[in-house]
Amino acid sequence: MIKQVEYISLLIIPLFILFTVLYGTFKKVRVYDSFVVGAKEGPAIILKIFPYLLTIFVAIKGFQASGAFDFVRDAFYSLFAFMGVPIEAVSMAIVKPLSGSASTALFADIVKTTGPESLATQMSAIIMGSAETTFYVLAVYLGAVGIRKTRYLVPVCLVADFIGIVVAVIVTKWFF
Amino acid sequence: MNVLWLIMICVSIVFAIFTGNLEAFTKSIFDGAKAAVEVSLFLLGIVSVWLGITRILEDSGLIYRIAHLFKPLICRLFKNIPGDHPSITAITLNVLANLFGLGNAATPLGIKAMQELDALNGEKGAITPEMMTFIVINTASIQLIPFSVIGILAGYGHSNPAAVVFPVLIATTISAMTALLVLAAFRKVFR
């Protein structure tokens, strides 16, 4: 089952591109020129996104380096400790919404230090698989179209992230 | 976002002063700047590629055909998208890319979807309900198989790394649904 899905994942982009190019040619589109025209819009969008990305990355890195992150983690740990949640999983739950690369590194570290079949690993694996790098998504998608008035979107995402972590903990407890 | 950013910066600096991490904090600002440049350069490449591909979709009219095909499905969640609008195609392709764990395609297609949704936006600079729904779906991470997690578990000798697939699928489905419920609840309160 996994192998099949993996194969479909490998196949999907090449097939999609092939189909697009062939259909375009069939419809008498000059696909090369078309592609170039589309690609030309790329730099302008990235220029729009860059300041948003920079602003949020500086805040996240500073938050991690200042020791504030450790404080938040310990606070959450005391909140979740009674449910038997390992501190490593708490770290994972806080890092994942902030940074994709940091959460991957942290996950590898958790597997290495606590063993591949520990509760901390299982729980982190489920958090890692079911949560998203919320702040990155917000910066990129809002930045791309220059949204300044976000209304209640950020609180919704934070509440949803929190519930997502609780769900991940419950699901882990249920399965392992 | 404004409040959140202000809190993060102020709290970080206060903590840096009290925990003696001032040097690390200052260094982290430049690390953050460097990371932003690296990620932007990476995005520049893949976003341009996908804009090239979607341009062919537009010029050949395929984008409207795909939109027509998926309209019944997408318009259940996104109420105010008219006819066979290109945003339906961008949203569909983004969701598919997410499902199959194709991050390098999902983000550019998501940006494309945001642009198409912004084309329907009457008040530029302000978010629309459709954009909110789209972003909430994306932050809830719907993925059939978490390949990177399985890869790391297998790399460290887990006896059956594929065992995480089912729990992850359940966790991600429940949290995606609750995320949409949370959004609906906020929408009721703040209308």
Interface residues (C-beta under 8 A of the other chain):
Chain A: I2 V5 E6 I8 S9 I12 I13 F16 I17 T20 V21 Y23 G24 F26 K27 V29 V31 S34 F35 V36 V37 G38 A39 K40 E41 G42 P43 I45 I46 I49 F50 L53 L54 T55 I56 F57 V58 A59 I60 K61 G62 F63 Q64 A65 S66 G67 A68 F71 T104 F107 A108 V111 K112 P116 E117 T121 Q122 A125 I126 M128 G129 S130 A131 E132 T134 V137 L138 V140 Y141 L142 A144 V145 G146 I147 R148 K149 T150 R151 Y152 L153 V154 P155 V156 C157 V159 A160 D161 I163 G164 V167 A168 V171 T172 W174 F175
Chain B: M1 L4 W5 M8 I9 V11 S12 I13 V14 F15 A16 F18 T19 N21 A24 F25 K27 S28 I29 D31 G32 A33 A35 A36 V37 V39 S40 L43 L44 V47 S48 V49 L51 G52 I53 T54 R55 I56 L57 E58 D59 S60 G61 L62 L96 F100 G101 L102 A105 T107 G110 I111 M114 Q115 L117 D118 N121 K124 G125 A126 I127 M131 M132 F134 I135 V136 N138 T139 A140 S141 Q143 L144 I145 P146 F147 S148 V149 I150 I152 L153 G155 Y156 G157 H158 S159 A162 V164 V165 F166 P167 V168 I170 A171 T172 I174 S175 T178 A179 V182 L183 F186 R187 F190
